[in-house]
Each structure stands twice: as C-alpha cells, then as structure tokens.
Amino acid sequence: MPNNSGGGFGRGGRRGLGGGFARGPGGYCICTKCGIKEPHKIATPCQTQKCQKCGSPMTRG
Ligand SMILES: [Zn+2]
C-alpha cells in the first residue's frame, strides 16, 4: 500500500494586477477654477500646468 499523504497540487500564487496603471507616476491634475481633470504630465508639476479650458493653474488631484 503506497502511503501517499499530503499531496499539494495546484498551489499557484495569484498574479494580480494585470496591466493598467491606476495610480502610477502620472495621476491627474485638477483645475483650481473649473475643476476639470487632466492627465498629469510627467516631469511637469501640476502647478505649472494650465487648464486647457480656462487657463487657470492646476493643482494635484
Ligand atoms: Zn479650468
């Protein structure tokens, strides 16, 4: 009689987070005036980014 106890099959780690940068280095900037949301440009602080709509400075969202 083969004593085979404790078979561990199918033990795989979960590979979560498949693509898509939800909150990566980019993020969003929000207009201080009209509140529009624009994607933050990398290496450009939101404060120096201007709203495309009204031209107001953006803030970090
Ligand atoms: Zn605006």
N, CA, C, O and the ligand as a Tripos MOL2 file, in Angstrom:
@<TRIPOS>MOLECULE
protein
  245   243    62     0     0
PROTEIN
NO_CHARGES

@<TRIPOS>ATOM
      1 N           0.8260   -1.2100    0.0000 N.3       1 MET1
      2 CA          0.0000    0.0000    0.0000 C.3       1 MET1
      3 C           0.8570    1.2550    0.0000 C.2       1 MET1
      4 O           1.5990    1.5150    0.9470 O.2       1 MET1
      5 N           0.7530    1.9790   -1.0020 N.am      2 PRO2
      6 CA          1.5490    3.2120   -1.0540 C.3       2 PRO2
      7 C           1.0090    4.2700   -0.1090 C.2       2 PRO2
      8 O          -0.1520    4.6770   -0.1590 O.2       2 PRO2
      9 N           1.8680    4.6610    0.7010 N.am      3 ASN3
     10 CA          1.4550    5.6800    1.6680 C.3       3 ASN3
     11 C           1.7030    7.0740    1.0800 C.2       3 ASN3
     12 O           2.7940    7.6370    1.1680 O.2       3 ASN3
     13 N           0.6990    7.5630    0.5140 N.am      4 ASN4
     14 CA          0.8390    8.8550   -0.1550 C.3       4 ASN4
     15 C          -0.0580    9.8890    0.5150 C.2       4 ASN4
     16 O          -1.2410   10.0150    0.2010 O.2       4 ASN4
     17 N           0.5110   10.5850    1.3990 N.am      5 SER5
     18 CA         -0.3220   11.5470    2.0930 C.3       5 SER5
     19 C           0.1910   12.9670    1.8570 C.2       5 SER5
     20 O           1.3930   13.2010    1.7370 O.2       5 SER5
     21 N          -0.7010   13.8560    1.7990 N.am      6 GLY6
     22 CA         -0.2870   15.2530    1.6740 C.3       6 GLY6
     23 C           0.1040   15.6210    0.2690 C.2       6 GLY6
     24 O           1.2400   16.0220    0.0140 O.2       6 GLY6
     25 N          -0.8120   15.4870   -0.6250 N.am      7 GLY7
     26 CA         -0.4920   15.8970   -1.9900 C.3       7 GLY7
     27 C          -0.8480   17.3410   -2.2220 C.2       7 GLY7
     28 O          -2.0100   17.7310   -2.1070 O.2       7 GLY7
     29 N           0.1150   18.1100   -2.5380 N.am      8 GLY8
     30 CA         -0.1670   19.5260   -2.7420 C.3       8 GLY8
     31 C          -0.1740   19.8730   -4.2100 C.2       8 GLY8
     32 O           0.8570   20.1650   -4.8160 O.2       8 GLY8
     33 N          -1.3360   19.8330   -4.7460 N.am      9 PHE9
     34 CA         -1.4290   20.1460   -6.1720 C.3       9 PHE9
     35 C          -2.0780   21.4980   -6.3900 C.2       9 PHE9
     36 O          -2.9140   21.9430   -5.6040 O.2       9 PHE9
     37 N          -1.6970   22.1050   -7.4160 N.am     10 GLY10
     38 CA         -2.3640   23.3470   -7.8010 C.3      10 GLY10
     39 C          -2.2040   24.4380   -6.7650 C.2      10 GLY10
     40 O          -3.1660   25.0750   -6.3360 O.2      10 GLY10
     41 N          -0.9840   24.6260   -6.3880 N.am     11 ARG11
     42 CA         -0.7710   25.7290   -5.4620 C.3      11 ARG11
     43 C          -0.0320   26.8270   -6.1840 C.2      11 ARG11
     44 O           1.1990   26.8660   -6.2080 O.2      11 ARG11
     45 N          -0.7810   27.6940   -6.7540 N.am     12 GLY12
     46 CA         -0.1170   28.7460   -7.5280 C.3      12 GLY12
     47 C          -0.4000   30.1040   -6.9410 C.2      12 GLY12
     48 O          -1.5130   30.4020   -6.5070 O.2      12 GLY12
     49 N           0.6060   30.8980   -6.9360 N.am     13 GLY13
     50 CA          0.4000   32.2610   -6.4520 C.3      13 GLY13
     51 C          -0.4390   33.0390   -7.4410 C.2      13 GLY13
     52 O          -0.3930   32.8060   -8.6490 O.2      13 GLY13
     53 N          -1.1530   33.9030   -6.9370 N.am     14 ARG14
     54 CA         -2.0180   34.6860   -7.8030 C.3      14 ARG14
     55 C          -1.2440   35.8050   -8.4600 C.2      14 ARG14
     56 O          -0.4540   36.5120   -7.8350 O.2      14 ARG14
     57 N          -1.4990   35.9320   -9.7180 N.am     15 ARG15
     58 CA         -0.8220   37.0040  -10.4380 C.3      15 ARG15
     59 C          -1.8030   38.1440  -10.6120 C.2      15 ARG15
     60 O          -2.4570   38.2640  -11.6480 O.2      15 ARG15
     61 N          -1.8950   38.9510   -9.6250 N.am     16 GLY16
     62 CA         -2.8330   40.0620   -9.7040 C.3      16 GLY16
     63 C          -2.2430   41.2230  -10.4830 C.2      16 GLY16
     64 O          -1.1090   41.1760  -10.9580 O.2      16 GLY16
     65 N          -3.0280   42.2330  -10.5920 N.am     17 LEU17
     66 CA         -2.6100   43.4690  -11.2390 C.3      17 LEU17
     67 C          -2.1320   43.2140  -12.6530 C.2      17 LEU17
     68 O          -0.9440   43.3030  -12.9660 O.2      17 LEU17
     69 N          -3.0680   42.9070  -13.4640 N.am     18 GLY18
     70 CA         -2.6870   42.6510  -14.8410 C.3      18 GLY18
     71 C          -2.8500   43.8870  -15.7060 C.2      18 GLY18
     72 O          -3.8900   44.1020  -16.3270 O.2      18 GLY18
     73 N          -1.8330   44.6660  -15.7330 N.am     19 GLY19
     74 CA         -1.8550   45.8290  -16.6240 C.3      19 GLY19
     75 C          -2.7040   46.9580  -16.0930 C.2      19 GLY19
     76 O          -3.4920   46.7930  -15.1620 O.2      19 GLY19
     77 N          -2.5280   48.0760  -16.6930 N.am     20 GLY20
     78 CA         -3.3250   49.2440  -16.3210 C.3      20 GLY20
     79 C          -2.7260   49.9810  -15.1480 C.2      20 GLY20
     80 O          -2.6360   49.4460  -14.0430 O.2      20 GLY20
     81 N          -2.3210   51.2030  -15.3910 N.am     21 PHE21
     82 CA         -1.7460   51.9600  -14.2780 C.3      21 PHE21
     83 C          -2.8500   52.8130  -13.6620 C.2      21 PHE21
     84 O          -3.2210   53.8560  -14.2000 O.2      21 PHE21
     85 N          -3.3510   52.3670  -12.5600 N.am     22 ALA22
     86 CA         -4.4260   53.1080  -11.9160 C.3      22 ALA22
     87 C          -3.8810   54.3870  -11.2990 C.2      22 ALA22
     88 O          -4.3630   55.4860  -11.5740 O.2      22 ALA22
     89 N          -2.8870   54.2230  -10.4790 N.am     23 ARG23
     90 CA         -2.2890   55.3990   -9.8460 C.3      23 ARG23
     91 C          -0.7870   55.3420   -9.9910 C.2      23 ARG23
     92 O          -0.0390   55.1700   -9.0290 O.2      23 ARG23
     93 N          -0.3950   55.4880  -11.1900 N.am     24 GLY24
     94 CA          1.0330   55.4230  -11.4600 C.3      24 GLY24
     95 C           1.7020   56.7440  -11.1380 C.2      24 GLY24
     96 O           1.2020   57.5140  -10.3180 O.2      24 GLY24
     97 N           2.7910   57.0010  -11.7590 N.am     25 PRO25
     98 CA          3.5120   58.2450  -11.5130 C.3      25 PRO25
     99 C           2.7780   59.4490  -12.0930 C.2      25 PRO25
    100 O           3.0570   60.5930  -11.7350 O.2      25 PRO25
    101 N           1.8650   59.1810  -12.9660 N.am     26 GLY26
    102 CA          1.1570   60.2810  -13.6220 C.3      26 GLY26
    103 C           0.0880   60.8720  -12.7380 C.2      26 GLY26
    104 O           0.3120   61.8670  -12.0490 O.2      26 GLY26
    105 N          -1.0500   60.2680  -12.7620 N.am     27 GLY27
    106 CA         -2.1520   60.7990  -11.9760 C.3      27 GLY27
    107 C          -2.8520   61.9170  -12.7200 C.2      27 GLY27
    108 O          -2.7680   62.0380  -13.9420 O.2      27 GLY27
    109 N          -3.5360   62.7180  -11.9500 N.am     28 TYR28
    110 CA         -4.3180   63.7770  -12.5750 C.3      28 TYR28
    111 C          -4.0590   65.1100  -11.9090 C.2      28 TYR28
    112 O          -3.6860   65.2020  -10.7400 O.2      28 TYR28
    113 N          -4.2710   66.1170  -12.6940 N.am     29 CYS29
    114 CA         -4.2550   67.4680  -12.1650 C.3      29 CYS29
    115 C          -5.6670   68.0300  -12.2860 C.2      29 CYS29
    116 O          -6.3980   67.7190  -13.2260 O.2      29 CYS29
    117 N          -6.0220   68.8340  -11.3510 N.am     30 ILE30
    118 CA         -7.3600   69.3990  -11.3450 C.3      30 ILE30
    119 C          -7.2610   70.9100  -11.4300 C.2      30 ILE30
    120 O          -6.4440   71.5400  -10.7570 O.2      30 ILE30
    121 N          -8.0930   71.4630  -12.2550 N.am     31 CYS31
    122 CA         -8.1140   72.9180  -12.4070 C.3      31 CYS31
    123 C          -8.6690   73.5380  -11.1310 C.2      31 CYS31
    124 O          -9.6500   73.0660  -10.5560 O.2      31 CYS31
    125 N          -8.0140   74.6020  -10.7130 N.am     32 THR32
    126 CA         -8.4540   75.2540   -9.4770 C.3      32 THR32
    127 C          -9.7050   76.0840   -9.7040 C.2      32 THR32
    128 O         -10.3790   76.4840   -8.7540 O.2      32 THR32
    129 N         -10.0030   76.3330  -10.9360 N.am     33 LYS33
    130 CA        -11.1420   77.1910  -11.2090 C.3      33 LYS33
    131 C         -12.3650   76.3830  -11.6460 C.2      33 LYS33
    132 O         -13.4200   76.4430  -11.0130 O.2      33 LYS33
    133 N         -12.2110   75.6400  -12.7160 N.am     34 CYS34
    134 CA        -13.3740   74.9480  -13.2480 C.3      34 CYS34
    135 C         -13.4090   73.4860  -12.8270 C.2      34 CYS34
    136 O         -14.4020   72.7900  -13.0400 O.2      34 CYS34
    137 N         -12.3430   73.0420  -12.2430 N.am     35 GLY35
    138 CA        -12.3530   71.6890  -11.6840 C.3      35 GLY35
    139 C         -12.2270   70.5900  -12.7120 C.2      35 GLY35
    140 O         -12.5350   69.4300  -12.4380 O.2      35 GLY35
    141 N         -11.7820   70.9520  -13.8740 N.am     36 ILE36
    142 CA        -11.6230   69.9340  -14.9100 C.3      36 ILE36
    143 C         -10.4160   69.0550  -14.5800 C.2      36 ILE36
    144 O          -9.4570   69.4930  -13.9440 O.2      36 ILE36
    145 N         -10.4910   67.8470  -15.0160 N.am     37 LYS37
    146 CA         -9.4190   66.8910  -14.7260 C.3      37 LYS37
    147 C          -8.6200   66.6250  -15.9810 C.2      37 LYS37
    148 O          -9.1590   66.3260  -17.0460 O.2      37 LYS37
    149 N          -7.3280   66.7430  -15.8200 N.am     38 GLU38
    150 CA         -6.4770   66.4440  -16.9580 C.3      38 GLU38
    151 C          -5.3670   65.5260  -16.5060 C.2      38 GLU38
    152 O          -4.9170   65.5920  -15.3620 O.2      38 GLU38
    153 N          -4.9350   64.6870  -17.3920 N.am     39 PRO39
    154 CA         -3.8380   63.7900  -17.0240 C.3      39 PRO39
    155 C          -2.5650   64.5680  -16.7380 C.2      39 PRO39
    156 O          -2.1840   65.4800  -17.4720 O.2      39 PRO39
    157 N          -1.9400   64.1880  -15.6800 N.am     40 HIS40
    158 CA         -0.7200   64.8830  -15.2800 C.3      40 HIS40
    159 C           0.4270   64.4900  -16.1840 C.2      40 HIS40
    160 O           0.6360   63.3120  -16.4740 O.2      40 HIS40
    161 N           1.1470   65.4640  -16.6120 N.am     41 LYS41
    162 CA          2.3090   65.1730  -17.4530 C.3      41 LYS41
    163 C           3.5000   64.9040  -16.5630 C.2      41 LYS41
    164 O           3.7670   65.6060  -15.5880 O.2      41 LYS41
    165 N           4.1840   63.8800  -16.9360 N.am     42 ILE42
    166 CA          5.3460   63.5080  -16.1350 C.3      42 ILE42
    167 C           6.4040   64.5940  -16.2490 C.2      42 ILE42
    168 O           6.6130   65.1740  -17.3150 O.2      42 ILE42
    169 N           7.0510   64.8510  -15.1510 N.am     43 ALA43
    170 CA          8.1090   65.8610  -15.0730 C.3      43 ALA43
    171 C           7.5600   67.2710  -15.2230 C.2      43 ALA43
    172 O           8.3110   68.2160  -15.4640 O.2      43 ALA43
    173 N           6.2710   67.4060  -15.0830 N.am     44 THR44
    174 CA          5.6770   68.7450  -15.1050 C.3      44 THR44
    175 C           4.7380   68.8720  -13.9250 C.2      44 THR44
    176 O           3.6760   68.2500  -13.9040 O.2      44 THR44
    177 N           5.1140   69.6630  -12.9540 N.am     45 PRO45
    178 CA          4.2470   69.8140  -11.7830 C.3      45 PRO45
    179 C           2.8910   70.3770  -12.1770 C.2      45 PRO45
    180 O           2.7780   71.1860  -13.0970 O.2      45 PRO45
    181 N           1.8890   69.9410  -11.4770 N.am     46 CYS46
    182 CA          0.5400   70.4090  -11.7890 C.3      46 CYS46
    183 C           0.4520   71.9190  -11.6780 C.2      46 CYS46
    184 O          -0.2950   72.5580  -12.4190 O.2      46 CYS46
    185 N           1.1920   72.4750  -10.7800 N.am     47 GLN47
    186 CA          1.0990   73.9200  -10.5500 C.3      47 GLN47
    187 C           1.5630   74.7050  -11.7650 C.2      47 GLN47
    188 O           1.1660   75.8540  -11.9600 O.2      47 GLN47
    189 N           2.3860   74.0960  -12.5630 N.am     48 THR48
    190 CA          2.8690   74.8060  -13.7510 C.3      48 THR48
    191 C           2.0570   74.4430  -14.9870 C.2      48 THR48
    192 O           2.2380   75.0010  -16.0700 O.2      48 THR48
    193 N           1.1690   73.5010  -14.7860 N.am     49 GLN49
    194 CA          0.3100   73.1230  -15.9040 C.3      49 GLN49
    195 C          -0.9190   74.0240  -15.9190 C.2      49 GLN49
    196 O          -1.4450   74.3970  -14.8710 O.2      49 GLN49
    197 N          -1.3530   74.3560  -17.0890 N.am     50 LYS50
    198 CA         -2.5030   75.2520  -17.1630 C.3      50 LYS50
    199 C          -3.6930   74.5220  -17.7580 C.2      50 LYS50
    200 O          -3.5670   73.6370  -18.6040 O.2      50 LYS50
    201 N          -4.8240   74.9270  -17.2840 N.am     51 CYS51
    202 CA         -6.0580   74.3230  -17.7560 C.3      51 CYS51
    203 C          -6.2760   74.6580  -19.2270 C.2      51 CYS51
    204 O          -6.1080   75.7980  -19.6600 O.2      51 CYS51
    205 N          -6.6490   73.6420  -19.9690 N.am     52 GLN52
    206 CA         -6.8620   73.8700  -21.3960 C.3      52 GLN52
    207 C          -8.1190   74.6900  -21.6360 C.2      52 GLN52
    208 O          -8.2930   75.2910  -22.6960 O.2      52 GLN52
    209 N          -8.9570   74.7040  -20.6750 N.am     53 LYS53
    210 CA        -10.2410   75.3520  -20.8670 C.3      53 LYS53
    211 C         -10.1980   76.8240  -20.4670 C.2      53 LYS53
    212 O         -10.5760   77.7050  -21.2380 O.2      53 LYS53
    213 N          -9.7360   77.0670  -19.2630 N.am     54 CYS54
    214 CA         -9.7970   78.4440  -18.7740 C.3      54 CYS54
    215 C          -8.4090   79.0260  -18.5240 C.2      54 CYS54
    216 O          -8.2800   80.2230  -18.2650 O.2      54 CYS54
    217 N          -7.3950   78.2140  -18.5950 N.am     55 GLY55
    218 CA         -6.0480   78.7290  -18.4510 C.3      55 GLY55
    219 C          -5.6110   78.9430  -17.0150 C.2      55 GLY55
    220 O          -4.5810   79.5670  -16.7620 O.2      55 GLY55
    221 N          -6.3870   78.4300  -16.0760 N.am     56 SER56
    222 CA         -6.0180   78.5840  -14.6810 C.3      56 SER56
    223 C          -4.9870   77.5260  -14.2940 C.2      56 SER56
    224 O          -4.9000   76.4730  -14.9260 O.2      56 SER56
    225 N          -4.2170   77.8090  -13.2660 N.am     57 PRO57
    226 CA         -3.2400   76.8150  -12.8250 C.3      57 PRO57
    227 C          -3.9320   75.5760  -12.2720 C.2      57 PRO57
    228 O          -5.0260   75.6490  -11.7110 O.2      57 PRO57
    229 N          -3.2740   74.4520  -12.4420 N.am     58 MET58
    230 CA         -3.8280   73.2010  -11.9720 C.3      58 MET58
    231 C          -3.2620   72.8690  -10.6010 C.2      58 MET58
    232 O          -2.2440   73.4110  -10.1710 O.2      58 MET58
    233 N          -3.9330   71.9890   -9.9560 N.am     59 THR59
    234 CA         -3.4300   71.5020   -8.6740 C.3      59 THR59
    235 C          -3.4760   69.9850   -8.6790 C.2      59 THR59
    236 O          -4.1600   69.3580   -9.4880 O.2      59 THR59
    237 N          -2.7450   69.4380   -7.7770 N.am     60 ARG60
    238 CA         -2.6370   67.9660   -7.7390 C.3      60 ARG60
    239 C          -3.9720   67.3480   -7.3320 C.2      60 ARG60
    240 O          -4.6020   67.7630   -6.3590 O.2      60 ARG60
    241 N          -4.3740   66.3630   -8.0920 N.am     61 GLY61
    242 CA         -5.6530   65.7240   -7.7990 C.3      61 GLY61
    243 C          -5.5150   64.4940   -6.9670 C.2      61 GLY61
    244 O          -6.5150   63.8530   -6.6430 O.2      61 GLY61
    245 ZN        -10.1420   75.3450  -15.8720 Zn       62 ZN62
@<TRIPOS>BOND
     1     1     2 1
     2     2     3 1
     3     3     4 2
     4     3     5 am
     5     5     6 1
     6     6     7 1
     7     7     8 2
     8     7     9 am
     9     9    10 1
    10    10    11 1
    11    11    12 2
    12    11    13 am
    13    13    14 1
    14    14    15 1
    15    15    16 2
    16    15    17 am
    17    17    18 1
    18    18    19 1
    19    19    20 2
    20    19    21 am
    21    21    22 1
    22    22    23 1
    23    23    24 2
    24    23    25 am
    25    25    26 1
    26    26    27 1
    27    27    28 2
    28    27    29 am
    29    29    30 1
    30    30    31 1
    31    31    32 2
    32    31    33 am
    33    33    34 1
    34    34    35 1
    35    35    36 2
    36    35    37 am
    37    37    38 1
    38    38    39 1
    39    39    40 2
    40    39    41 am
    41    41    42 1
    42    42    43 1
    43    43    44 2
    44    43    45 am
    45    45    46 1
    46    46    47 1
    47    47    48 2
    48    47    49 am
    49    49    50 1
    50    50    51 1
    51    51    52 2
    52    51    53 am
    53    53    54 1
    54    54    55 1
    55    55    56 2
    56    55    57 am
    57    57    58 1
    58    58    59 1
    59    59    60 2
    60    59    61 am
    61    61    62 1
    62    62    63 1
    63    63    64 2
    64    63    65 am
    65    65    66 1
    66    66    67 1
    67    67    68 2
    68    67    69 am
    69    69    70 1
    70    70    71 1
    71    71    72 2
    72    71    73 am
    73    73    74 1
    74    74    75 1
    75    75    76 2
    76    75    77 am
    77    77    78 1
    78    78    79 1
    79    79    80 2
    80    79    81 am
    81    81    82 1
    82    82    83 1
    83    83    84 2
    84    83    85 am
    85    85    86 1
    86    86    87 1
    87    87    88 2
    88    87    89 am
    89    89    90 1
    90    90    91 1
    91    91    92 2
    92    91    93 am
    93    93    94 1
    94    94    95 1
    95    95    96 2
    96    95    97 am
    97    97    98 1
    98    98    99 1
    99    99   100 2
   100    99   101 am
   101   101   102 1
   102   102   103 1
   103   103   104 2
   104   103   105 am
   105   105   106 1
   106   106   107 1
   107   107   108 2
   108   107   109 am
   109   109   110 1
   110   110   111 1
   111   111   112 2
   112   111   113 am
   113   113   114 1
   114   114   115 1
   115   115   116 2
   116   115   117 am
   117   117   118 1
   118   118   119 1
   119   119   120 2
   120   119   121 am
   121   121   122 1
   122   122   123 1
   123   123   124 2
   124   123   125 am
   125   125   126 1
   126   126   127 1
   127   127   128 2
   128   127   129 am
   129   129   130 1
   130   130   131 1
   131   131   132 2
   132   131   133 am
   133   133   134 1
   134   134   135 1
   135   135   136 2
   136   135   137 am
   137   137   138 1
   138   138   139 1
   139   139   140 2
   140   139   141 am
   141   141   142 1
   142   142   143 1
   143   143   144 2
   144   143   145 am
   145   145   146 1
   146   146   147 1
   147   147   148 2
   148   147   149 am
   149   149   150 1
   150   150   151 1
   151   151   152 2
   152   151   153 am
   153   153   154 1
   154   154   155 1
   155   155   156 2
   156   155   157 am
   157   157   158 1
   158   158   159 1
   159   159   160 2
   160   159   161 am
   161   161   162 1
   162   162   163 1
   163   163   164 2
   164   163   165 am
   165   165   166 1
   166   166   167 1
   167   167   168 2
   168   167   169 am
   169   169   170 1
   170   170   171 1
   171   171   172 2
   172   171   173 am
   173   173   174 1
   174   174   175 1
   175   175   176 2
   176   175   177 am
   177   177   178 1
   178   178   179 1
   179   179   180 2
   180   179   181 am
   181   181   182 1
   182   182   183 1
   183   183   184 2
   184   183   185 am
   185   185   186 1
   186   186   187 1
   187   187   188 2
   188   187   189 am
   189   189   190 1
   190   190   191 1
   191   191   192 2
   192   191   193 am
   193   193   194 1
   194   194   195 1
   195   195   196 2
   196   195   197 am
   197   197   198 1
   198   198   199 1
   199   199   200 2
   200   199   201 am
   201   201   202 1
   202   202   203 1
   203   203   204 2
   204   203   205 am
   205   205   206 1
   206   206   207 1
   207   207   208 2
   208   207   209 am
   209   209   210 1
   210   210   211 1
   211   211   212 2
   212   211   213 am
   213   213   214 1
   214   214   215 1
   215   215   216 2
   216   215   217 am
   217   217   218 1
   218   218   219 1
   219   219   220 2
   220   219   221 am
   221   221   222 1
   222   222   223 1
   223   223   224 2
   224   223   225 am
   225   225   226 1
   226   226   227 1
   227   227   228 2
   228   227   229 am
   229   229   230 1
   230   230   231 1
   231   231   232 2
   232   231   233 am
   233   233   234 1
   234   234   235 1
   235   235   236 2
   236   235   237 am
   237   237   238 1
   238   238   239 1
   239   239   240 2
   240   239   241 am
   241   241   242 1
   242   242   243 1
   243   243   244 2
@<TRIPOS>SUBSTRUCTURE
     1 MET1         2 RESIDUE 1 A MET
     2 PRO2         6 RESIDUE 1 A PRO
     3 ASN3        10 RESIDUE 1 A ASN
     4 ASN4        14 RESIDUE 1 A ASN
     5 SER5        18 RESIDUE 1 A SER
     6 GLY6        22 RESIDUE 1 A GLY
     7 GLY7        26 RESIDUE 1 A GLY
     8 GLY8        30 RESIDUE 1 A GLY
     9 PHE9        34 RESIDUE 1 A PHE
    10 GLY10       38 RESIDUE 1 A GLY
    11 ARG11       42 RESIDUE 1 A ARG
    12 GLY12       46 RESIDUE 1 A GLY
    13 GLY13       50 RESIDUE 1 A GLY
    14 ARG14       54 RESIDUE 1 A ARG
    15 ARG15       58 RESIDUE 1 A ARG
    16 GLY16       62 RESIDUE 1 A GLY
    17 LEU17       66 RESIDUE 1 A LEU
    18 GLY18       70 RESIDUE 1 A GLY
    19 GLY19       74 RESIDUE 1 A GLY
    20 GLY20       78 RESIDUE 1 A GLY
    21 PHE21       82 RESIDUE 1 A PHE
    22 ALA22       86 RESIDUE 1 A ALA
    23 ARG23       90 RESIDUE 1 A ARG
    24 GLY24       94 RESIDUE 1 A GLY
    25 PRO25       98 RESIDUE 1 A PRO
    26 GLY26      102 RESIDUE 1 A GLY
    27 GLY27      106 RESIDUE 1 A GLY
    28 TYR28      110 RESIDUE 1 A TYR
    29 CYS29      114 RESIDUE 1 A CYS
    30 ILE30      118 RESIDUE 1 A ILE
    31 CYS31      122 RESIDUE 1 A CYS
    32 THR32      126 RESIDUE 1 A THR
    33 LYS33      130 RESIDUE 1 A LYS
    34 CYS34      134 RESIDUE 1 A CYS
    35 GLY35      138 RESIDUE 1 A GLY
    36 ILE36      142 RESIDUE 1 A ILE
    37 LYS37      146 RESIDUE 1 A LYS
    38 GLU38      150 RESIDUE 1 A GLU
    39 PRO39      154 RESIDUE 1 A PRO
    40 HIS40      158 RESIDUE 1 A HIS
    41 LYS41      162 RESIDUE 1 A LYS
    42 ILE42      166 RESIDUE 1 A ILE
    43 ALA43      170 RESIDUE 1 A ALA
    44 THR44      174 RESIDUE 1 A THR
    45 PRO45      178 RESIDUE 1 A PRO
    46 CYS46      182 RESIDUE 1 A CYS
    47 GLN47      186 RESIDUE 1 A GLN
    48 THR48      190 RESIDUE 1 A THR
    49 GLN49      194 RESIDUE 1 A GLN
    50 LYS50      198 RESIDUE 1 A LYS
    51 CYS51      202 RESIDUE 1 A CYS
    52 GLN52      206 RESIDUE 1 A GLN
    53 LYS53      210 RESIDUE 1 A LYS
    54 CYS54      214 RESIDUE 1 A CYS
    55 GLY55      218 RESIDUE 1 A GLY
    56 SER56      222 RESIDUE 1 A SER
    57 PRO57      226 RESIDUE 1 A PRO
    58 MET58      230 RESIDUE 1 A MET
    59 THR59      234 RESIDUE 1 A THR
    60 ARG60      238 RESIDUE 1 A ARG
    61 GLY61      242 RESIDUE 1 A GLY
    62 ZN62       245 GROUP 0 **** ****
